[in-house]
Amino acid sequence: MKTKVLILGLICLCLFACKKVVKNPHSSESLDPPNITHFSATHLLSRQFTLSWAVRNATAVRIDQGVGKVDASGSMEVEVFETTTFTLTATNAIGKKTASCVAEPPERTMLEITTIPEPPVFTYHPYEGEEPNPPLDWSSSSANFIIVITETNGVGGKVELRLHTFIVGESRCSKKNPLHWERFEPYGVIKVLVNKRVPCRPTTMILHLDGYDDNNCIIDTQVGIPFIYEN
């Protein structure tokens, strides 16, 4: 009888030991399901977002929308052009777990450009000296006009204005004039008086607007402004 009891005891002990080995051959978490502790999309500027995540107990981690396989924890910048839902999937031998976050680009400022008068009028001042073939910059053109910038989407911001006039194919007549920084309010209007004198007889005038709006979106606008000559 004692022998049978001893054998049964040894069998139970072996079964208990085997059970522990199967349950936890390497770590206490080996048979736990994946755990996603963090997954978010943070807006940086314009259409740029930072995805960040942290996952435990997963053998594979993937993010959709073309991102693909990633490490168990990390971050990366993505660009979105419309509201986009990103889904993270973590898997191991037990199963899988998913989490989602949304990257929603903020409203952007919209600027309409007009002038007073429209179009601006340039006056040409030809060279009137005795030199038979004067340099191009001995003559000039001048104009006085107002640039009107209207915000139409309800988002304020700040821009630097730069006006560039040039003759097509003639770099010697090119002239870039930084105007100044201007703050505008939602649906606000900026009016900038321009007293401009440039060499030669320009054929093109371009207004550059560079800056940021109140939603941290980049403003980078280039507008061609047509004009006429009165002589």
Backbone bond lengths (Angstrom), bond angles and torsions (degrees), N, CA, C in turn:
res aa  C-N    CA-C-N  psi(-1)  N-CA   C-N-CA  omega(-1)  CA-C   N-CA-C  phi
1 M - - - 1.472 - - 1.519 110.19 -
2 K 1.335 116.31 -44.00 1.457 119.42 -179.58 1.526 110.31 -61.74
3 T 1.314 115.56 -36.44 1.477 118.83 179.73 1.519 111.17 -64.39
4 K 1.336 116.36 -43.15 1.478 119.86 178.50 1.519 111.27 -61.80
5 V 1.329 116.43 -42.68 1.478 120.25 179.87 1.515 109.57 -62.57
6 L 1.320 116.57 -41.41 1.460 120.55 -179.59 1.526 110.95 -64.38
7 I 1.333 116.57 -41.69 1.468 120.59 179.90 1.528 110.68 -65.01
8 L 1.346 115.66 -44.47 1.473 119.15 177.88 1.520 111.11 -60.74
9 G 1.327 116.32 -39.84 1.458 119.76 178.98 1.516 111.67 -63.22
10 L 1.352 116.35 -41.54 1.462 119.85 178.72 1.525 111.63 -65.28
11 I 1.360 115.42 -38.70 1.474 119.27 178.14 1.520 110.90 -62.75
12 C 1.333 116.99 -45.58 1.477 121.04 179.47 1.517 110.94 -61.23
13 L 1.341 115.02 -41.77 1.460 119.34 -179.73 1.527 111.04 -63.36
14 C 1.328 116.76 -41.57 1.471 120.65 178.33 1.518 111.77 -64.84
15 L 1.333 115.91 -42.63 1.463 119.30 178.93 1.522 111.23 -62.52
16 F 1.321 117.80 -41.07 1.462 122.00 179.60 1.530 110.46 -64.28
17 A 1.334 115.52 -41.31 1.470 119.74 179.70 1.521 110.61 -66.36
18 C 1.330 116.95 -42.93 1.464 120.78 178.74 1.513 111.58 -62.90
19 K 1.317 115.47 -38.72 1.467 120.51 179.58 1.520 110.47 -62.39
20 K 1.351 115.99 -41.06 1.458 119.15 179.19 1.525 111.15 -65.40
21 V 1.324 116.69 -38.84 1.456 119.73 -179.25 1.521 110.82 -66.26
22 V 1.327 118.23 -41.88 1.463 121.27 179.09 1.512 111.25 -65.41
23 K 1.315 115.83 -39.22 1.457 119.19 -176.86 1.515 111.71 -71.60
24 N 1.328 117.20 -35.01 1.446 118.34 -171.88 1.524 111.31 -146.45
25 P 1.325 116.74 70.60 1.457 118.53 -179.27 1.521 113.28 -69.59
26 H 1.384 118.71 -27.71 1.458 120.79 -175.79 1.518 113.38 -126.62
27 S 1.330 117.67 -42.51 1.467 119.88 -177.08 1.511 109.38 -151.60
28 S 1.338 114.29 166.40 1.466 119.70 -177.56 1.517 111.67 -72.51
29 E 1.363 117.74 -10.31 1.463 120.04 -176.33 1.520 112.54 -108.02
30 S 1.311 118.22 4.69 1.452 120.26 -170.44 1.514 113.16 -61.68
31 L 1.307 119.25 -28.25 1.454 120.99 -179.49 1.524 112.89 -107.71
32 D 1.333 118.16 10.13 1.463 120.97 176.17 1.521 109.47 -80.29
33 P 1.321 118.42 150.48 1.465 120.56 176.01 1.527 110.45 -70.93
34 P 1.334 118.91 163.80 1.467 121.14 177.46 1.521 111.06 -60.57
35 N 1.327 115.66 151.31 1.465 121.84 -179.58 1.527 108.67 -131.30
36 I 1.333 117.10 112.58 1.471 122.05 177.61 1.523 107.14 -92.35
37 T 1.312 116.06 108.75 1.467 119.71 -176.75 1.528 113.06 -89.19
38 H 1.349 116.95 -19.29 1.469 118.47 -177.22 1.521 109.49 -162.40
39 F 1.330 116.65 134.75 1.462 122.61 172.18 1.518 107.92 -156.81
40 S 1.345 118.22 118.05 1.465 121.06 -174.83 1.521 110.77 -149.92
41 A 1.340 115.80 161.05 1.465 124.06 174.66 1.522 107.96 -122.40
42 T 1.331 117.48 120.16 1.462 122.48 -177.25 1.521 109.40 -113.64
43 H 1.330 116.79 128.77 1.465 121.22 -178.72 1.522 110.19 -72.88
44 L 1.346 115.31 135.11 1.457 121.10 175.62 1.522 109.73 -102.73
45 L 1.313 116.83 -74.01 1.459 121.85 175.79 1.522 108.72 -157.75
46 S 1.334 114.17 152.69 1.461 121.02 -178.00 1.527 111.00 48.55
47 R 1.333 117.69 -116.56 1.465 121.19 -178.68 1.527 112.36 -101.76
48 Q 1.317 117.65 11.05 1.457 121.64 -176.17 1.531 111.26 -90.94
49 F 1.342 114.99 131.73 1.463 121.91 176.33 1.524 108.84 -130.52
50 T 1.348 115.25 155.62 1.461 121.25 171.77 1.521 109.00 -108.72
51 L 1.332 116.72 120.37 1.463 121.27 170.38 1.526 108.16 -89.23
52 S 1.327 116.94 133.16 1.463 120.83 175.61 1.523 108.73 -135.68
53 W 1.333 116.48 147.47 1.457 120.44 -175.00 1.527 110.48 -154.92
54 A 1.333 115.01 160.33 1.469 122.04 173.93 1.521 107.62 -149.03
55 V 1.324 116.70 128.31 1.467 123.06 -176.25 1.528 109.02 -132.58
56 R 1.325 116.22 140.62 1.465 121.79 175.23 1.523 110.44 -116.18
57 N 1.329 114.58 149.05 1.462 122.04 170.18 1.521 113.07 60.33
58 A 1.339 116.54 42.89 1.466 120.84 177.97 1.524 109.38 -125.66
59 T 1.308 115.98 143.17 1.459 120.56 176.75 1.525 111.77 -94.30
60 A 1.336 117.43 -16.70 1.465 121.50 177.48 1.526 108.73 -149.60
61 V 1.343 115.64 138.02 1.462 122.10 179.09 1.522 107.92 -133.16
62 R 1.331 116.66 129.12 1.459 121.93 -179.99 1.524 109.90 -134.43
63 I 1.336 114.88 150.74 1.466 122.20 173.95 1.520 106.99 -124.57
64 D 1.328 116.38 134.31 1.472 120.19 -178.01 1.527 111.24 -78.94
65 Q 1.319 116.85 -161.21 1.467 124.74 -177.05 1.531 111.47 60.68
66 G 1.345 115.46 32.53 1.454 119.73 175.61 1.509 115.90 84.82
67 V 1.347 117.86 1.89 1.467 119.96 -179.71 1.524 110.46 -73.49
68 G 1.349 117.08 -52.64 1.454 121.20 176.75 1.514 114.01 91.77
69 K 1.337 116.80 -154.89 1.456 123.04 -175.18 1.518 110.73 -72.50
70 V 1.335 116.82 136.18 1.465 122.02 -179.07 1.527 109.00 -134.82
71 D 1.338 115.48 169.08 1.458 120.63 175.17 1.522 110.22 -71.22
72 A 1.328 115.51 171.45 1.465 120.13 -178.34 1.517 112.24 -65.71
73 S 1.316 118.26 -25.89 1.458 121.56 175.35 1.517 108.64 -145.34
74 G 1.323 116.88 149.07 1.454 119.60 179.96 1.510 112.04 163.97
75 S 1.328 115.71 -167.80 1.464 122.33 178.17 1.518 108.77 -155.10
76 M 1.312 116.19 158.08 1.453 121.52 178.16 1.521 109.49 -160.05
77 E 1.345 116.37 153.15 1.453 121.18 177.57 1.522 109.92 -91.74
78 V 1.334 115.49 139.68 1.462 121.75 177.01 1.520 108.41 -132.55
79 E 1.330 116.05 156.80 1.453 122.03 176.66 1.519 109.11 -116.49
80 V 1.320 116.39 129.65 1.464 120.77 179.47 1.521 108.70 -125.58
81 F 1.325 115.75 145.16 1.457 120.79 -179.09 1.522 112.11 -107.79
82 E 1.312 116.32 -7.27 1.459 122.41 175.47 1.519 107.66 -154.36
83 T 1.324 116.52 170.87 1.457 120.32 -179.95 1.527 110.00 -57.14
84 T 1.336 116.57 123.74 1.459 122.18 -172.80 1.525 110.33 -131.60
85 T 1.335 116.76 132.26 1.463 122.35 175.80 1.528 109.35 -98.68
86 F 1.324 116.28 123.63 1.459 122.41 176.21 1.534 108.37 -102.12
87 T 1.317 116.05 135.86 1.466 121.70 178.68 1.522 109.79 -120.21
88 L 1.342 114.96 127.06 1.462 122.11 176.51 1.523 108.65 -101.06
89 T 1.322 116.92 133.24 1.467 122.47 178.59 1.525 109.17 -121.60
90 A 1.326 115.79 122.56 1.464 122.16 177.51 1.524 108.56 -112.84
91 T 1.340 117.83 133.18 1.461 121.77 -177.22 1.526 110.69 -133.37
92 N 1.335 113.99 154.25 1.465 122.15 167.17 1.527 107.73 -149.46
93 A 1.340 117.78 -168.07 1.464 120.70 -176.00 1.521 112.52 -66.41
94 I 1.310 118.13 -22.52 1.464 121.97 -178.41 1.529 112.09 -81.93
95 G 1.348 116.79 -37.52 1.459 119.20 -176.75 1.517 110.71 169.80
96 K 1.332 116.65 -154.52 1.456 120.76 -178.56 1.524 110.11 -142.06
97 K 1.337 113.91 162.47 1.450 121.02 177.22 1.521 107.76 -141.51
98 T 1.342 116.88 145.84 1.458 120.53 -179.61 1.523 110.26 -126.58
99 A 1.315 115.24 155.96 1.468 122.71 173.74 1.514 107.35 -148.15
100 S 1.334 117.10 148.97 1.463 121.72 -177.51 1.521 110.84 -128.37
101 C 1.333 115.64 153.81 1.462 121.93 171.90 1.524 107.80 -143.74
102 V 1.321 116.28 158.24 1.460 121.97 -173.77 1.527 109.44 -116.18
103 A 1.335 116.36 131.01 1.462 122.80 172.44 1.528 107.68 -106.44
104 E 1.315 116.13 111.05 1.476 121.20 -176.30 1.521 109.19 -118.26
105 P 1.337 118.07 106.88 1.464 120.03 179.00 1.527 110.48 -58.50
106 P 1.326 117.57 137.05 1.471 119.62 -179.40 1.526 111.65 -74.11
107 E 1.314 115.63 165.72 1.462 120.32 174.20 1.523 109.34 -60.35
108 R 1.331 115.79 142.31 1.463 121.42 -179.39 1.517 110.09 -110.61
109 T 1.335 114.98 151.13 1.447 119.17 174.89 1.523 110.17 -67.48
110 M 1.328 116.67 147.37 1.466 122.06 175.96 1.530 107.52 -127.74
111 L 1.334 115.54 128.68 1.461 120.71 -174.12 1.525 110.32 -119.04
112 E 1.318 115.56 129.95 1.464 121.74 173.68 1.525 108.37 -105.57
113 I 1.332 116.55 135.17 1.459 121.61 -175.66 1.529 109.56 -113.91
114 T 1.322 116.41 125.76 1.462 121.95 172.84 1.530 107.82 -135.86
115 T 1.319 116.16 173.39 1.465 120.42 177.36 1.522 110.35 -134.66
116 I 1.320 115.16 158.28 1.470 122.68 172.52 1.535 106.90 -126.71
117 P 1.342 119.46 116.54 1.474 126.25 -5.70 1.521 110.97 -71.74
118 E 1.309 115.66 166.88 1.454 121.40 178.73 1.534 108.62 -122.37
119 P 1.329 117.41 112.42 1.468 127.83 0.47 1.526 111.80 -82.43
120 P 1.350 118.01 164.11 1.467 120.25 174.36 1.523 110.81 -61.74
121 V 1.341 115.87 153.37 1.463 121.80 -178.21 1.532 108.50 -114.14
122 F 1.317 116.36 121.76 1.463 121.69 175.07 1.535 109.44 -98.58
123 T 1.331 114.95 144.48 1.463 121.61 172.64 1.517 108.54 -109.19
124 Y 1.322 115.73 128.77 1.466 120.31 -179.01 1.517 109.71 -92.63
125 H 1.317 116.42 132.79 1.468 122.86 179.40 1.526 108.32 -116.50
126 P 1.318 117.01 91.41 1.470 119.08 -177.07 1.527 111.64 -70.71
127 Y 1.317 115.68 157.64 1.461 120.80 175.69 1.529 109.29 -69.73
128 E 1.344 116.26 131.88 1.458 120.44 -175.74 1.521 111.88 -119.13
129 G 1.309 117.70 17.46 1.456 120.52 179.50 1.517 112.25 -81.58
130 E 1.331 115.12 -167.16 1.458 120.93 -176.34 1.523 112.57 -95.86
131 E 1.312 118.32 -8.94 1.460 121.21 -179.83 1.539 109.50 -61.73
132 P 1.325 118.82 122.48 1.478 119.20 -175.57 1.525 113.01 -68.39
133 N 1.309 118.33 -33.63 1.467 121.44 179.92 1.534 109.26 -130.01
134 P 1.321 117.35 74.04 1.472 119.49 -175.81 1.521 111.52 -69.34
135 P 1.334 117.77 153.93 1.469 120.26 173.67 1.522 110.79 -59.46
136 L 1.306 116.10 154.88 1.461 120.29 -177.12 1.512 112.03 -58.65
137 D 1.360 117.13 -35.98 1.460 118.40 -173.99 1.527 112.93 -81.83
138 W 1.363 118.60 7.98 1.459 119.56 173.92 1.523 111.31 -79.71
139 S 1.291 117.56 -18.49 1.460 121.15 173.30 1.524 107.95 -103.96
140 S 1.333 117.31 168.49 1.467 119.19 -176.29 1.519 110.07 -156.31
141 S 1.341 114.49 169.02 1.464 122.37 175.06 1.514 107.99 -132.21
142 S 1.315 117.39 147.48 1.465 120.94 -178.81 1.524 110.31 -139.56
143 A 1.334 115.25 155.32 1.471 121.32 178.92 1.520 109.30 -158.20
144 N 1.308 115.90 148.64 1.464 123.80 171.43 1.527 107.08 -122.71
145 F 1.327 116.77 123.15 1.461 120.14 179.76 1.521 109.17 -156.66
146 I 1.326 115.91 172.00 1.462 122.63 179.94 1.520 109.08 -117.87
147 I 1.332 116.39 129.44 1.465 121.63 172.11 1.520 108.10 -91.51
148 V 1.324 117.32 126.60 1.458 123.01 -179.18 1.530 108.33 -112.43
149 I 1.333 117.06 120.56 1.470 123.04 -179.78 1.524 107.83 -115.79
150 T 1.327 117.40 119.47 1.461 122.68 -177.34 1.521 110.24 -116.39
151 E 1.335 117.60 127.18 1.467 122.22 177.06 1.526 107.97 -88.36
152 T 1.348 117.12 127.31 1.459 120.32 -170.65 1.522 114.28 -116.92
153 N 1.356 118.60 2.40 1.469 119.33 -174.78 1.525 113.34 -117.79
154 G 1.316 117.77 7.87 1.461 120.42 175.73 1.515 115.03 76.53
155 V 1.353 117.57 26.73 1.463 121.51 178.88 1.529 108.16 -128.78
156 G 1.329 116.66 119.38 1.460 120.53 179.70 1.510 111.98 -78.49
157 G 1.344 115.84 179.45 1.453 119.58 179.09 1.515 111.76 171.42
158 K 1.346 114.98 -163.75 1.458 121.68 -177.88 1.518 108.68 -145.33
159 V 1.338 116.33 135.02 1.458 120.29 -178.04 1.526 110.40 -135.57
160 E 1.322 114.58 153.87 1.458 122.14 168.35 1.518 108.03 -102.58
161 L 1.332 115.93 132.71 1.459 121.39 -178.30 1.522 109.18 -102.54
162 R 1.344 116.28 132.27 1.461 122.03 175.50 1.521 108.37 -134.46
163 L 1.323 115.85 128.53 1.459 121.44 -178.15 1.526 108.35 -110.89
164 H 1.324 116.13 129.77 1.455 122.20 -174.78 1.519 108.37 -124.74
165 T 1.328 116.67 122.80 1.467 120.89 176.84 1.522 108.60 -122.25
166 F 1.304 116.98 141.56 1.457 119.45 179.38 1.523 110.52 -160.81
167 I 1.321 114.70 162.71 1.454 122.32 172.72 1.513 107.69 -95.76
168 V 1.305 116.67 132.48 1.460 120.84 -179.80 1.525 109.09 -58.85
169 G 1.339 116.29 123.36 1.449 121.38 177.93 1.520 114.73 82.24
170 E 1.334 118.69 0.57 1.455 121.52 -179.39 1.522 110.12 -124.08
171 S 1.334 116.60 90.84 1.456 119.55 -177.75 1.522 111.80 -67.18
172 R 1.342 118.27 -24.63 1.459 120.04 -179.61 1.525 112.09 -65.10
173 C 1.309 116.47 -21.58 1.459 119.56 -179.57 1.524 112.14 -97.92
174 S 1.323 116.15 4.26 1.458 119.34 -179.10 1.518 109.99 -74.58
175 K 1.339 116.23 141.83 1.460 120.47 178.36 1.522 109.32 -150.34
176 K 1.338 115.48 125.61 1.463 120.98 178.87 1.524 108.35 -111.46
177 N 1.321 116.52 126.42 1.456 121.54 -178.44 1.516 111.06 -116.81
178 P 1.365 118.58 106.99 1.460 117.92 171.34 1.523 108.65 -67.90
179 L 1.303 117.45 130.04 1.462 121.03 178.28 1.526 108.84 -87.98
180 H 1.312 118.89 -86.44 1.466 120.82 176.13 1.520 108.80 -173.78
181 W 1.344 115.30 171.77 1.464 120.77 175.33 1.519 109.55 -78.91
182 E 1.308 115.72 141.63 1.462 121.32 179.08 1.530 109.37 -134.10
183 R 1.319 116.38 133.75 1.454 123.08 173.51 1.534 108.08 -93.06
184 F 1.346 116.81 135.65 1.467 119.94 176.14 1.527 109.12 -128.59
185 E 1.307 116.41 147.14 1.461 123.29 179.76 1.530 109.74 -96.89
186 P 1.351 117.31 163.48 1.465 119.09 175.02 1.531 110.94 -53.73
187 Y 1.313 116.25 129.47 1.466 123.87 -175.77 1.525 112.28 59.72
188 G 1.323 116.58 19.56 1.462 120.58 -178.39 1.519 112.41 -84.91
189 V 1.346 114.92 171.43 1.462 122.40 -177.53 1.533 108.78 -128.79
190 I 1.333 115.60 134.06 1.465 122.39 172.57 1.527 107.42 -110.58
191 K 1.336 116.44 134.41 1.460 121.32 174.31 1.521 108.36 -124.04
192 V 1.329 115.64 122.70 1.461 121.37 -176.98 1.521 109.03 -121.30
193 L 1.344 116.21 120.33 1.462 121.39 177.76 1.525 109.12 -80.23
194 V 1.323 116.80 128.23 1.459 122.24 -179.20 1.528 108.65 -116.16
195 N 1.340 116.01 121.20 1.464 122.66 170.02 1.525 105.81 -111.65
196 K 1.305 116.11 101.50 1.463 119.77 -167.83 1.523 111.39 -118.73
197 R 1.326 114.44 131.03 1.464 120.83 173.03 1.519 107.38 -131.92
198 V 1.319 116.13 125.41 1.463 120.93 -175.94 1.517 108.94 -130.30
199 P 1.350 116.77 154.28 1.460 119.20 177.27 1.525 110.94 -69.66
200 C 1.305 114.60 152.23 1.465 122.23 174.73 1.528 112.14 67.38
201 R 1.305 114.47 -152.81 1.465 122.02 -177.10 1.525 107.42 -126.10
202 P 1.329 119.24 88.53 1.472 121.36 -172.94 1.518 112.11 -65.40
203 T 1.332 114.95 153.18 1.464 121.09 179.19 1.523 112.38 -113.83
204 T 1.329 118.45 -10.92 1.463 121.39 -175.57 1.526 109.41 -140.44
205 M 1.335 115.35 140.80 1.460 120.61 175.54 1.531 107.91 -135.34
206 I 1.339 116.55 125.53 1.470 122.22 -176.44 1.520 109.15 -126.51
207 L 1.323 115.99 133.95 1.460 122.41 175.99 1.523 108.86 -104.70
208 H 1.338 116.62 125.89 1.461 122.47 176.03 1.527 108.87 -104.61
209 L 1.330 116.31 133.69 1.464 122.16 174.66 1.523 107.66 -121.43
210 D 1.328 117.25 118.70 1.466 122.12 -179.48 1.523 108.84 -128.76
211 G 1.344 116.53 135.70 1.456 119.76 177.57 1.513 111.72 168.03
212 Y 1.344 115.81 -153.09 1.464 122.55 -179.80 1.524 109.01 -138.88
213 D 1.339 115.28 145.51 1.455 117.07 173.75 1.528 109.81 -94.96
214 D 1.327 116.68 179.74 1.465 121.12 -174.34 1.525 113.27 -71.56
215 N 1.328 117.99 -10.78 1.464 121.62 174.60 1.528 111.78 -99.44
216 N 1.340 115.12 18.28 1.468 121.61 176.76 1.522 112.77 63.29
217 C 1.321 116.11 31.74 1.460 121.58 175.13 1.531 108.98 -100.03
218 I 1.319 115.67 140.47 1.465 120.75 -178.35 1.526 110.03 -71.85
219 I 1.327 115.86 136.46 1.462 122.35 170.81 1.525 107.28 -105.00
220 D 1.302 116.12 118.58 1.469 121.37 179.08 1.520 107.08 -144.99
221 T 1.322 115.36 87.80 1.458 121.51 -172.10 1.523 110.04 -121.14
222 Q 1.311 115.86 139.21 1.459 122.05 176.94 1.516 107.88 -128.50
223 V 1.334 116.14 122.50 1.468 121.39 -175.67 1.526 109.27 -126.51
224 G 1.332 115.97 128.62 1.453 119.97 173.78 1.530 110.02 -82.97
225 I 1.332 115.57 131.15 1.464 121.02 -179.33 1.531 108.31 -111.14
226 P 1.329 117.65 112.67 1.468 119.29 177.89 1.530 110.37 -72.38
227 F 1.300 116.62 151.57 1.459 120.21 176.79 1.525 109.28 -147.71
228 I 1.337 116.22 170.09 1.451 121.73 -179.32 1.526 108.59 -131.13
229 Y 1.329 115.63 164.49 1.457 122.24 174.80 1.523 108.78 -108.56
230 E 1.321 114.93 141.44 1.453 117.05 176.01 1.527 110.90 -89.28
231 N 1.292 118.68 -11.18 1.469 121.70 172.92 1.513 110.10 -155.18
